Amino acid sequence: MDEKTWHVLERNSGLLVGNMVLSEEFFRLLKTEHVLPDTMVRDIQVRAALVKASIFKLKTFIVIGNY
């Protein structure tokens, strides 16, 4: 990777990470391309599910609190 490309990715890494969708297809790609070990991908999937559940609960509490 050339230096210019590296700086663009570095400068925009927050946007790239923030807009990443943790879908099953994304996890499958990580596994098939051997980007991360399978155990790490499973850990990320579990963590993502917990975060998603927490966000749902928080939104529910906000709705309940508004009544």
PQR file of N, CA, C, O and H, with PARSE charges and radii, in Angstrom:
ATOM      1  N   MET A   1       0.852  -1.166   0.000 -0.4000 1.5000
ATOM      2  CA  MET A   1       0.000   0.000   0.000 -0.0000 2.0000
ATOM      3  C   MET A   1       0.904   1.237   0.000  0.5500 1.7000
ATOM      4  O   MET A   1       1.852   1.334   0.779 -0.5500 1.4000
ATOM      5  N   ASP A   2       0.590   2.158  -0.877 -0.4000 1.5000
ATOM      6  CA  ASP A   2       1.430   3.352  -0.933 -0.0000 2.0000
ATOM      7  C   ASP A   2       1.092   4.308   0.217  0.5500 1.7000
ATOM      8  O   ASP A   2       0.070   4.165   0.888 -0.5500 1.4000
ATOM      9  H   ASP A   2      -0.180   2.079  -1.509  0.4000 1.0000
ATOM     10  N   GLU A   3       1.964   5.268   0.420 -0.4000 1.5000
ATOM     11  CA  GLU A   3       1.837   6.168   1.566 -0.0000 2.0000
ATOM     12  C   GLU A   3       0.572   7.028   1.476  0.5500 1.7000
ATOM     13  O   GLU A   3      -0.076   7.282   2.492 -0.5500 1.4000
ATOM     14  H   GLU A   3       2.794   5.385  -0.125  0.4000 1.0000
ATOM     15  N   LYS A   4       0.220   7.475   0.274 -0.4000 1.5000
ATOM     16  CA  LYS A   4      -0.967   8.307   0.105 -0.0000 2.0000
ATOM     17  C   LYS A   4      -2.226   7.546   0.512  0.5500 1.7000
ATOM     18  O   LYS A   4      -3.072   8.075   1.233 -0.5500 1.4000
ATOM     19  H   LYS A   4       0.746   7.269  -0.551  0.4000 1.0000
ATOM     20  N   THR A   5      -2.347   6.296   0.044 -0.4000 1.5000
ATOM     21  CA  THR A   5      -3.507   5.466   0.399 -0.0000 2.0000
ATOM     22  C   THR A   5      -3.546   5.230   1.899  0.5500 1.7000
ATOM     23  O   THR A   5      -4.614   5.284   2.509 -0.5500 1.4000
ATOM     24  H   THR A   5      -1.660   5.866  -0.542  0.4000 1.0000
ATOM     25  N   TRP A   6      -2.398   4.972   2.495 -0.4000 1.5000
ATOM     26  CA  TRP A   6      -2.320   4.728   3.934 -0.0000 2.0000
ATOM     27  C   TRP A   6      -2.833   5.944   4.710  0.5500 1.7000
ATOM     28  O   TRP A   6      -3.594   5.790   5.665 -0.5500 1.4000
ATOM     29  H   TRP A   6      -1.530   4.928   2.000  0.4000 1.0000
ATOM     30  N   HIS A   7      -2.427   7.138   4.312 -0.4000 1.5000
ATOM     31  CA  HIS A   7      -2.851   8.346   5.018 -0.0000 2.0000
ATOM     32  C   HIS A   7      -4.353   8.594   4.865  0.5500 1.7000
ATOM     33  O   HIS A   7      -5.004   9.051   5.805 -0.5500 1.4000
ATOM     34  H   HIS A   7      -1.809   7.263   3.536  0.4000 1.0000
ATOM     35  N   VAL A   8      -4.899   8.297   3.696 -0.4000 1.5000
ATOM     36  CA  VAL A   8      -6.344   8.444   3.498 -0.0000 2.0000
ATOM     37  C   VAL A   8      -7.095   7.492   4.414  0.5500 1.7000
ATOM     38  O   VAL A   8      -8.061   7.894   5.062 -0.5500 1.4000
ATOM     39  H   VAL A   8      -4.371   7.926   2.933  0.4000 1.0000
ATOM     40  N   LEU A   9      -6.669   6.241   4.480 -0.4000 1.5000
ATOM     41  CA  LEU A   9      -7.316   5.265   5.356 -0.0000 2.0000
ATOM     42  C   LEU A   9      -7.155   5.650   6.823  0.5500 1.7000
ATOM     43  O   LEU A   9      -8.100   5.534   7.603 -0.5500 1.4000
ATOM     44  H   LEU A   9      -5.883   5.914   3.954  0.4000 1.0000
ATOM     45  N   GLU A  10      -5.981   6.100   7.194 -0.4000 1.5000
ATOM     46  CA  GLU A  10      -5.726   6.497   8.580 -0.0000 2.0000
ATOM     47  C   GLU A  10      -6.608   7.687   8.966  0.5500 1.7000
ATOM     48  O   GLU A  10      -7.193   7.704  10.048 -0.5500 1.4000
ATOM     49  H   GLU A  10      -5.213   6.194   6.560  0.4000 1.0000
ATOM     50  N   ARG A  11      -6.698   8.670   8.085 -0.4000 1.5000
ATOM     51  CA  ARG A  11      -7.478   9.874   8.359 -0.0000 2.0000
ATOM     52  C   ARG A  11      -8.967   9.555   8.474  0.5500 1.7000
ATOM     53  O   ARG A  11      -9.673  10.184   9.262 -0.5500 1.4000
ATOM     54  H   ARG A  11      -6.222   8.656   7.206  0.4000 1.0000
ATOM     55  N   ASN A  12      -9.443   8.599   7.709 -0.4000 1.5000
ATOM     56  CA  ASN A  12     -10.871   8.276   7.673 -0.0000 2.0000
ATOM     57  C   ASN A  12     -11.219   6.992   8.419  0.5500 1.7000
ATOM     58  O   ASN A  12     -12.322   6.471   8.260 -0.5500 1.4000
ATOM     59  H   ASN A  12      -8.869   8.088   7.069  0.4000 1.0000
ATOM     60  N   SER A  13     -10.310   6.482   9.217 -0.4000 1.5000
ATOM     61  CA  SER A  13     -10.552   5.197   9.889 -0.0000 2.0000
ATOM     62  C   SER A  13     -11.759   5.248  10.816  0.5500 1.7000
ATOM     63  O   SER A  13     -12.503   4.271  10.909 -0.5500 1.4000
ATOM     64  H   SER A  13      -9.414   6.905   9.346  0.4000 1.0000
ATOM     65  N   GLY A  14     -11.965   6.358  11.497 -0.4000 1.5000
ATOM     66  CA  GLY A  14     -13.130   6.478  12.381 -0.0000 2.0000
ATOM     67  C   GLY A  14     -14.430   6.342  11.624  0.5500 1.7000
ATOM     68  O   GLY A  14     -15.357   5.677  12.087 -0.5500 1.4000
ATOM     69  H   GLY A  14     -11.361   7.151  11.422  0.4000 1.0000
ATOM     70  N   LEU A  15     -14.505   6.966  10.462 -0.4000 1.5000
ATOM     71  CA  LEU A  15     -15.713   6.856   9.635 -0.0000 2.0000
ATOM     72  C   LEU A  15     -15.890   5.441   9.116  0.5500 1.7000
ATOM     73  O   LEU A  15     -17.001   4.910   9.102 -0.5500 1.4000
ATOM     74  H   LEU A  15     -13.752   7.506  10.086  0.4000 1.0000
ATOM     75  N   LEU A  16     -14.795   4.832   8.691 -0.4000 1.5000
ATOM     76  CA  LEU A  16     -14.867   3.472   8.161 -0.0000 2.0000
ATOM     77  C   LEU A  16     -15.359   2.499   9.227  0.5500 1.7000
ATOM     78  O   LEU A  16     -16.243   1.682   8.967 -0.5500 1.4000
ATOM     79  H   LEU A  16     -13.892   5.263   8.702  0.4000 1.0000
ATOM     80  N   VAL A  17     -14.794   2.586  10.412 -0.4000 1.5000
ATOM     81  CA  VAL A  17     -15.169   1.680  11.500 -0.0000 2.0000
ATOM     82  C   VAL A  17     -16.582   1.980  11.976  0.5500 1.7000
ATOM     83  O   VAL A  17     -17.354   1.059  12.241 -0.5500 1.4000
ATOM     84  H   VAL A  17     -14.076   3.250  10.624  0.4000 1.0000
ATOM     85  N   GLY A  18     -16.926   3.254  12.086 -0.4000 1.5000
ATOM     86  CA  GLY A  18     -18.244   3.636  12.565 -0.0000 2.0000
ATOM     87  C   GLY A  18     -19.375   3.223  11.645  0.5500 1.7000
ATOM     88  O   GLY A  18     -20.505   3.038  12.094 -0.5500 1.4000
ATOM     89  H   GLY A  18     -16.299   4.003  11.871  0.4000 1.0000
ATOM     90  N   ASN A  19     -19.085   3.078  10.371 -0.4000 1.5000
ATOM     91  CA  ASN A  19     -20.115   2.721   9.397 -0.0000 2.0000
ATOM     92  C   ASN A  19     -20.095   1.248   9.010  0.5500 1.7000
ATOM     93  O   ASN A  19     -20.818   0.832   8.104 -0.5500 1.4000
ATOM     94  H   ASN A  19     -18.167   3.229  10.006  0.4000 1.0000
ATOM     95  N   MET A  20     -19.279   0.468   9.685 -0.4000 1.5000
ATOM     96  CA  MET A  20     -19.186  -0.953   9.381 -0.0000 2.0000
ATOM     97  C   MET A  20     -20.438  -1.674   9.901  0.5500 1.7000
ATOM     98  O   MET A  20     -20.833  -1.493  11.053 -0.5500 1.4000
ATOM     99  H   MET A  20     -18.692   0.806  10.420  0.4000 1.0000
ATOM    100  N   VAL A  21     -21.044  -2.476   9.056 -0.4000 1.5000
ATOM    101  CA  VAL A  21     -22.216  -3.251   9.447 -0.0000 2.0000
ATOM    102  C   VAL A  21     -21.754  -4.662   9.763  0.5500 1.7000
ATOM    103  O   VAL A  21     -21.192  -5.349   8.910 -0.5500 1.4000
ATOM    104  H   VAL A  21     -20.724  -2.623   8.120  0.4000 1.0000
ATOM    105  N   LEU A  22     -21.995  -5.090  10.998 -0.4000 1.5000
ATOM    106  CA  LEU A  22     -21.533  -6.412  11.436 -0.0000 2.0000
ATOM    107  C   LEU A  22     -22.574  -7.466  11.055  0.5500 1.7000
ATOM    108  O   LEU A  22     -23.277  -8.001  11.912 -0.5500 1.4000
ATOM    109  H   LEU A  22     -22.451  -4.532  11.691  0.4000 1.0000
ATOM    110  N   SER A  23     -22.657  -7.750   9.764 -0.4000 1.5000
ATOM    111  CA  SER A  23     -23.623  -8.720   9.258 -0.0000 2.0000
ATOM    112  C   SER A  23     -22.991 -10.110   9.204  0.5500 1.7000
ATOM    113  O   SER A  23     -21.781 -10.270   9.364 -0.5500 1.4000
ATOM    114  H   SER A  23     -22.085  -7.315   9.068  0.4000 1.0000
ATOM    115  N   GLU A  24     -23.833 -11.097   8.978 -0.4000 1.5000
ATOM    116  CA  GLU A  24     -23.334 -12.466   8.835 -0.0000 2.0000
ATOM    117  C   GLU A  24     -22.402 -12.569   7.634  0.5500 1.7000
ATOM    118  O   GLU A  24     -21.410 -13.296   7.672 -0.5500 1.4000
ATOM    119  H   GLU A  24     -24.816 -10.967   8.848  0.4000 1.0000
ATOM    120  N   GLU A  25     -22.721 -11.845   6.576 -0.4000 1.5000
ATOM    121  CA  GLU A  25     -21.876 -11.847   5.385 -0.0000 2.0000
ATOM    122  C   GLU A  25     -20.484 -11.280   5.706  0.5500 1.7000
ATOM    123  O   GLU A  25     -19.473 -11.799   5.232 -0.5500 1.4000
ATOM    124  H   GLU A  25     -23.527 -11.254   6.544  0.4000 1.0000
ATOM    125  N   PHE A  26     -20.443 -10.228   6.505 -0.4000 1.5000
ATOM    126  CA  PHE A  26     -19.172  -9.625   6.900 -0.0000 2.0000
ATOM    127  C   PHE A  26     -18.336 -10.619   7.703  0.5500 1.7000
ATOM    128  O   PHE A  26     -17.137 -10.759   7.463 -0.5500 1.4000
ATOM    129  H   PHE A  26     -21.264  -9.807   6.890  0.4000 1.0000
ATOM    130  N   PHE A  27     -18.968 -11.308   8.655 -0.4000 1.5000
ATOM    131  CA  PHE A  27     -18.245 -12.297   9.463 -0.0000 2.0000
ATOM    132  C   PHE A  27     -17.767 -13.466   8.610  0.5500 1.7000
ATOM    133  O   PHE A  27     -16.669 -13.984   8.814 -0.5500 1.4000
ATOM    134  H   PHE A  27     -19.943 -11.194   8.850  0.4000 1.0000
ATOM    135  N   ARG A  28     -18.593 -13.878   7.657 -0.4000 1.5000
ATOM    136  CA  ARG A  28     -18.209 -14.967   6.753 -0.0000 2.0000
ATOM    137  C   ARG A  28     -16.982 -14.560   5.925  0.5500 1.7000
ATOM    138  O   ARG A  28     -16.079 -15.366   5.700 -0.5500 1.4000
ATOM    139  H   ARG A  28     -19.485 -13.457   7.492  0.4000 1.0000
ATOM    140  N   LEU A  29     -16.964 -13.313   5.479 -0.4000 1.5000
ATOM    141  CA  LEU A  29     -15.822 -12.798   4.718 -0.0000 2.0000
ATOM    142  C   LEU A  29     -14.560 -12.783   5.576  0.5500 1.7000
ATOM    143  O   LEU A  29     -13.485 -13.162   5.109 -0.5500 1.4000
ATOM    144  H   LEU A  29     -17.697 -12.658   5.661  0.4000 1.0000
ATOM    145  N   LEU A  30     -14.688 -12.347   6.823 -0.4000 1.5000
ATOM    146  CA  LEU A  30     -13.529 -12.352   7.723 -0.0000 2.0000
ATOM    147  C   LEU A  30     -12.956 -13.754   7.883  0.5500 1.7000
ATOM    148  O   LEU A  30     -11.739 -13.938   7.918 -0.5500 1.4000
ATOM    149  H   LEU A  30     -15.561 -12.040   7.202  0.4000 1.0000
ATOM    150  N   LYS A  31     -13.845 -14.743   7.979 -0.4000 1.5000
ATOM    151  CA  LYS A  31     -13.399 -16.124   8.143 -0.0000 2.0000
ATOM    152  C   LYS A  31     -12.771 -16.675   6.869  0.5500 1.7000
ATOM    153  O   LYS A  31     -11.692 -17.267   6.915 -0.5500 1.4000
ATOM    154  H   LYS A  31     -14.834 -14.594   7.951  0.4000 1.0000
ATOM    155  N   THR A  32     -13.438 -16.485   5.734 -0.4000 1.5000
ATOM    156  CA  THR A  32     -12.937 -17.076   4.485 -0.0000 2.0000
ATOM    157  C   THR A  32     -11.635 -16.443   4.021  0.5500 1.7000
ATOM    158  O   THR A  32     -10.799 -17.109   3.410 -0.5500 1.4000
ATOM    159  H   THR A  32     -14.314 -16.004   5.697  0.4000 1.0000
ATOM    160  N   GLU A  33     -11.461 -15.157   4.309 -0.4000 1.5000
ATOM    161  CA  GLU A  33     -10.224 -14.470   3.907 -0.0000 2.0000
ATOM    162  C   GLU A  33      -9.139 -14.585   4.985  0.5500 1.7000
ATOM    163  O   GLU A  33      -8.037 -14.060   4.825 -0.5500 1.4000
ATOM    164  H   GLU A  33     -12.140 -14.616   4.805  0.4000 1.0000
ATOM    165  N   HIS A  34      -9.461 -15.272   6.076 -0.4000 1.5000
ATOM    166  CA  HIS A  34      -8.516 -15.479   7.180 -0.0000 2.0000
ATOM    167  C   HIS A  34      -7.960 -14.155   7.710  0.5500 1.7000
ATOM    168  O   HIS A  34      -6.768 -14.031   7.992 -0.5500 1.4000
ATOM    169  H   HIS A  34     -10.356 -15.699   6.206  0.4000 1.0000
ATOM    170  N   VAL A  35      -8.856 -13.171   7.838 -0.4000 1.5000
ATOM    171  CA  VAL A  35      -8.470 -11.870   8.378 -0.0000 2.0000
ATOM    172  C   VAL A  35      -8.242 -11.988   9.876  0.5500 1.7000
ATOM    173  O   VAL A  35      -7.290 -11.427  10.419 -0.5500 1.4000
ATOM    174  H   VAL A  35      -9.824 -13.272   7.609  0.4000 1.0000
ATOM    175  N   LEU A  36      -9.120 -12.720  10.531 -0.4000 1.5000
ATOM    176  CA  LEU A  36      -9.031 -12.957  11.972 -0.0000 2.0000
ATOM    177  C   LEU A  36      -9.234 -14.443  12.242  0.5500 1.7000
ATOM    178  O   LEU A  36      -9.880 -15.132  11.454 -0.5500 1.4000
ATOM    179  H   LEU A  36      -9.893 -13.176  10.090  0.4000 1.0000
ATOM    180  N   PRO A  37      -8.688 -14.942  13.347 -0.5600 1.5000
ATOM    181  CA  PRO A  37      -8.946 -16.343  13.702  0.2800 2.0000
ATOM    182  C   PRO A  37     -10.440 -16.555  13.989  0.5500 1.7000
ATOM    183  O   PRO A  37     -11.137 -15.632  14.411 -0.5500 1.4000
ATOM    184  N   ASP A  38     -10.913 -17.774  13.757 -0.4000 1.5000
ATOM    185  CA  ASP A  38     -12.330 -18.096  13.974 -0.0000 2.0000
ATOM    186  C   ASP A  38     -12.788 -17.774  15.387  0.5500 1.7000
ATOM    187  O   ASP A  38     -13.905 -17.296  15.584 -0.5500 1.4000
ATOM    188  H   ASP A  38     -10.347 -18.523  13.415  0.4000 1.0000
ATOM    189  N   THR A  39     -11.941 -18.029  16.367 -0.4000 1.5000
ATOM    190  CA  THR A  39     -12.323 -17.753  17.756 -0.0000 2.0000
ATOM    191  C   THR A  39     -12.552 -16.260  17.974  0.5500 1.7000
ATOM    192  O   THR A  39     -13.463 -15.872  18.707 -0.5500 1.4000
ATOM    193  H   THR A  39     -11.033 -18.417  16.208  0.4000 1.0000
ATOM    194  N   MET A  40     -11.741 -15.433  17.350 -0.4000 1.5000
ATOM    195  CA  MET A  40     -11.896 -13.989  17.493 -0.0000 2.0000
ATOM    196  C   MET A  40     -13.167 -13.511  16.799  0.5500 1.7000
ATOM    197  O   MET A  40     -13.861 -12.634  17.313 -0.5500 1.4000
ATOM    198  H   MET A  40     -11.001 -15.748  16.755  0.4000 1.0000
ATOM    199  N   VAL A  41     -13.474 -14.078  15.641 -0.4000 1.5000
ATOM    200  CA  VAL A  41     -14.700 -13.716  14.926 -0.0000 2.0000
ATOM    201  C   VAL A  41     -15.916 -14.085  15.769  0.5500 1.7000
ATOM    202  O   VAL A  41     -16.867 -13.309  15.857 -0.5500 1.4000
ATOM    203  H   VAL A  41     -12.910 -14.791  15.224  0.4000 1.0000
ATOM    204  N   ARG A  42     -15.893 -15.262  16.387 -0.4000 1.5000
ATOM    205  CA  ARG A  42     -17.010 -15.672  17.254 -0.0000 2.0000
ATOM    206  C   ARG A  42     -17.152 -14.731  18.443  0.5500 1.7000
ATOM    207  O   ARG A  42     -18.268 -14.369  18.813 -0.5500 1.4000
ATOM    208  H   ARG A  42     -15.121 -15.893  16.315  0.4000 1.0000
ATOM    209  N   ASP A  43     -16.038 -14.332  19.043 -0.4000 1.5000
ATOM    210  CA  ASP A  43     -16.078 -13.396  20.168 -0.0000 2.0000
ATOM    211  C   ASP A  43     -16.694 -12.060  19.747  0.5500 1.7000
ATOM    212  O   ASP A  43     -17.477 -11.473  20.493 -0.5500 1.4000
ATOM    213  H   ASP A  43     -15.131 -14.626  18.742  0.4000 1.0000
ATOM    214  N   ILE A  44     -16.341 -11.583  18.560 -0.4000 1.5000
ATOM    215  CA  ILE A  44     -16.886 -10.329  18.056 -0.0000 2.0000
ATOM    216  C   ILE A  44     -18.385 -10.467  17.800  0.5500 1.7000
ATOM    217  O   ILE A  44     -19.153  -9.550  18.092 -0.5500 1.4000
ATOM    218  H   ILE A  44     -15.705 -12.059  17.954  0.4000 1.0000
ATOM    219  N   GLN A  45     -18.803 -11.614  17.254 -0.4000 1.5000
ATOM    220  CA  GLN A  45     -20.223 -11.842  17.001 -0.0000 2.0000
ATOM    221  C   GLN A  45     -21.014 -11.813  18.304  0.5500 1.7000
ATOM    222  O   GLN A  45     -22.085 -11.209  18.375 -0.5500 1.4000
ATOM    223  H   GLN A  45     -18.180 -12.359  17.017  0.4000 1.0000
ATOM    224  N   VAL A  46     -20.487 -12.462  19.327 -0.4000 1.5000
ATOM    225  CA  VAL A  46     -21.167 -12.482  20.627 -0.0000 2.0000
ATOM    226  C   VAL A  46     -21.247 -11.077  21.196  0.5500 1.7000
ATOM    227  O   VAL A  46     -22.297 -10.653  21.678 -0.5500 1.4000
ATOM    228  H   VAL A  46     -19.617 -12.953  19.269  0.4000 1.0000
ATOM    229  N   ARG A  47     -20.147 -10.365  21.141 -0.4000 1.5000
ATOM    230  CA  ARG A  47     -20.108  -8.995  21.665 -0.0000 2.0000
ATOM    231  C   ARG A  47     -21.066  -8.091  20.897  0.5500 1.7000
ATOM    232  O   ARG A  47     -21.750  -7.263  21.498 -0.5500 1.4000
ATOM    233  H   ARG A  47     -19.294 -10.710  20.750  0.4000 1.0000
ATOM    234  N   ALA A  48     -21.119  -8.243  19.585 -0.4000 1.5000
ATOM    235  CA  ALA A  48     -22.027  -7.438  18.762 -0.0000 2.0000
ATOM    236  C   ALA A  48     -23.481  -7.720  19.133  0.5500 1.7000
ATOM    237  O   ALA A  48     -24.298  -6.800  19.182 -0.5500 1.4000
ATOM    238  H   ALA A  48     -20.563  -8.916  19.097  0.4000 1.0000
ATOM    239  N   ALA A  49     -23.802  -8.969  19.392 -0.4000 1.5000
ATOM    240  CA  ALA A  49     -25.175  -9.330  19.787 -0.0000 2.0000
ATOM    241  C   ALA A  49     -25.521  -8.706  21.135  0.5500 1.7000
ATOM    242  O   ALA A  49     -26.644  -8.242  21.329 -0.5500 1.4000
ATOM    243  H   ALA A  49     -23.138  -9.716  19.353  0.4000 1.0000
ATOM    244  N   LEU A  50     -24.575  -8.688  22.060 -0.4000 1.5000
ATOM    245  CA  LEU A  50     -24.817  -8.085  23.370 -0.0000 2.0000
ATOM    246  C   LEU A  50     -25.027  -6.575  23.247  0.5500 1.7000
ATOM    247  O   LEU A  50     -25.908  -6.009  23.894 -0.5500 1.4000
ATOM    248  H   LEU A  50     -23.662  -9.065  21.902  0.4000 1.0000
ATOM    249  N   VAL A  51     -24.230  -5.944  22.431 -0.4000 1.5000
ATOM    250  CA  VAL A  51     -24.370  -4.497  22.222 -0.0000 2.0000
ATOM    251  C   VAL A  51     -25.723  -4.189  21.589  0.5500 1.7000
ATOM    252  O   VAL A  51     -26.401  -3.243  21.991 -0.5500 1.4000
ATOM    253  H   VAL A  51     -23.515  -6.404  21.905  0.4000 1.0000
ATOM    254  N   LYS A  52     -26.110  -4.986  20.606 -0.4000 1.5000
ATOM    255  CA  LYS A  52     -27.400  -4.781  19.935 -0.0000 2.0000
ATOM    256  C   LYS A  52     -28.546  -4.918  20.938  0.5500 1.7000
ATOM    257  O   LYS A  52     -29.488  -4.126  20.910 -0.5500 1.4000
ATOM    258  H   LYS A  52     -25.559  -5.754  20.280  0.4000 1.0000
ATOM    259  N   ALA A  53     -28.476  -5.907  21.814 -0.4000 1.5000
ATOM    260  CA  ALA A  53     -29.507  -6.100  22.831 -0.0000 2.0000
ATOM    261  C   ALA A  53     -29.528  -4.926  23.807  0.5500 1.7000
ATOM    262  O   ALA A  53     -30.598  -4.475  24.215 -0.5500 1.4000
ATOM    263  H   ALA A  53     -27.711  -6.550  21.837  0.4000 1.0000
ATOM    264  N   SER A  54     -28.362  -4.437  24.176 -0.4000 1.5000
ATOM    265  CA  SER A  54     -28.283  -3.305  25.102 -0.0000 2.0000
ATOM    266  C   SER A  54     -28.876  -2.043  24.484  0.5500 1.7000
ATOM    267  O   SER A  54     -29.568  -1.284  25.162 -0.5500 1.4000
ATOM    268  H   SER A  54     -27.493  -4.804  23.844  0.4000 1.0000
ATOM    269  N   ILE A  55     -28.612  -1.820  23.219 -0.4000 1.5000
ATOM    270  CA  ILE A  55     -29.173  -0.659  22.527 -0.0000 2.0000
ATOM    271  C   ILE A  55     -30.695  -0.753  22.490  0.5500 1.7000
ATOM    272  O   ILE A  55     -31.393   0.238  22.702 -0.5500 1.4000
ATOM    273  H   ILE A  55     -28.050  -2.436  22.667  0.4000 1.0000
ATOM    274  N   PHE A  56     -31.201  -1.953  22.220 -0.4000 1.5000
ATOM    275  CA  PHE A  56     -32.652  -2.154  22.192 -0.0000 2.0000
ATOM    276  C   PHE A  56     -33.256  -1.847  23.563  0.5500 1.7000
ATOM    277  O   PHE A  56     -34.280  -1.170  23.655 -0.5500 1.4000
ATOM    278  H   PHE A  56     -30.634  -2.758  22.048  0.4000 1.0000
ATOM    279  N   LYS A  57     -32.619  -2.345  24.626 -0.4000 1.5000
ATOM    280  CA  LYS A  57     -33.120  -2.083  25.984 -0.0000 2.0000
ATOM    281  C   LYS A  57     -33.090  -0.594  26.303  0.5500 1.7000
ATOM    282  O   LYS A  57     -34.039  -0.065  26.882 -0.5500 1.4000
ATOM    283  H   LYS A  57     -31.788  -2.895  24.551  0.4000 1.0000
ATOM    284  N   LEU A  58     -32.014   0.084  25.932 -0.4000 1.5000
ATOM    285  CA  LEU A  58     -31.903   1.512  26.186 -0.0000 2.0000
ATOM    286  C   LEU A  58     -33.004   2.279  25.467  0.5500 1.7000
ATOM    287  O   LEU A  58     -33.624   3.169  26.048 -0.5500 1.4000
ATOM    288  H   LEU A  58     -31.243  -0.346  25.461  0.4000 1.0000
ATOM    289  N   LYS A  59     -33.248   1.937  24.203 -0.4000 1.5000
ATOM    290  CA  LYS A  59     -34.325   2.603  23.455 -0.0000 2.0000
ATOM    291  C   LYS A  59     -35.677   2.344  24.098  0.5500 1.7000
ATOM    292  O   LYS A  59     -36.525   3.235  24.139 -0.5500 1.4000
ATOM    293  H   LYS A  59     -32.744   1.213  23.731  0.4000 1.0000
ATOM    294  N   THR A  60     -35.888   1.128  24.602 -0.4000 1.5000
ATOM    295  CA  THR A  60     -37.135   0.788  25.290 -0.0000 2.0000
ATOM    296  C   THR A  60     -37.310   1.624  26.540  0.5500 1.7000
ATOM    297  O   THR A  60     -38.401   2.136  26.791 -0.5500 1.4000
ATOM    298  H   THR A  60     -35.199   0.404  24.568  0.4000 1.0000
ATOM    299  N   PHE A  61     -36.244   1.775  27.339 -0.4000 1.5000
ATOM    300  CA  PHE A  61     -36.315   2.587  28.552 -0.0000 2.0000
ATOM    301  C   PHE A  61     -36.601   4.050  28.220  0.5500 1.7000
ATOM    302  O   PHE A  61     -37.322   4.721  28.959 -0.5500 1.4000
ATOM    303  H   PHE A  61     -35.357   1.359  27.135  0.4000 1.0000
ATOM    304  N   ILE A  62     -36.055   4.540  27.135 -0.4000 1.5000
ATOM    305  CA  ILE A  62     -36.280   5.921  26.722 -0.0000 2.0000
ATOM    306  C   ILE A  62     -37.761   6.110  26.359  0.5500 1.7000
ATOM    307  O   ILE A  62     -38.382   7.098  26.750 -0.5500 1.4000
ATOM    308  H   ILE A  62     -35.470   3.995  26.534  0.4000 1.0000
ATOM    309  N   VAL A  63     -38.307   5.163  25.615 -0.4000 1.5000
ATOM    310  CA  VAL A  63     -39.717   5.243  25.225 -0.0000 2.0000
ATOM    311  C   VAL A  63     -40.613   5.182  26.470  0.5500 1.7000
ATOM    312  O   VAL A  63     -41.550   5.970  26.601 -0.5500 1.4000
ATOM    313  H   VAL A  63     -37.802   4.360  25.297  0.4000 1.0000
ATOM    314  N   ILE A  64     -40.325   4.259  27.371 -0.4000 1.5000
ATOM    315  CA  ILE A  64     -41.116   4.121  28.586 -0.0000 2.0000
ATOM    316  C   ILE A  64     -41.003   5.394  29.426  0.5500 1.7000
ATOM    317  O   ILE A  64     -41.990   5.843  30.009 -0.5500 1.4000
ATOM    318  H   ILE A  64     -39.564   3.619  27.265  0.4000 1.0000
ATOM    319  N   GLY A  65     -39.820   5.966  29.488 -0.4000 1.5000
ATOM    320  CA  GLY A  65     -39.603   7.178  30.283 -0.0000 2.0000
ATOM    321  C   GLY A  65     -40.322   8.391  29.731  0.5500 1.7000
ATOM    322  O   GLY A  65     -40.580   9.343  30.468 -0.5500 1.4000
ATOM    323  H   GLY A  65     -39.018   5.602  29.015  0.4000 1.0000
ATOM    324  N   ASN A  66     -40.651   8.376  28.452 -0.4000 1.5000
ATOM    325  CA  ASN A  66     -41.332   9.509  27.842 -0.0000 2.0000
ATOM    326  C   ASN A  66     -42.835   9.510  28.091  0.5500 1.7000
ATOM    327  O   ASN A  66     -43.518  10.466  27.723 -0.5500 1.4000
ATOM    328  H   ASN A  66     -40.441   7.603  27.854  0.4000 1.0000
ATOM    329  N   TYR A  67     -43.366   8.445  28.715 -0.4000 1.5000
ATOM    330  CA  TYR A  67     -44.810   8.398  28.979 -0.0000 2.0000
ATOM    331  C   TYR A  67     -45.137   8.906  30.341  0.5500 1.7000
ATOM    332  O   TYR A  67     -46.307   8.936  30.724 -0.5500 1.4000
ATOM    333  H   TYR A  67     -42.812   7.668  29.013  0.4000 1.0000
TER
END
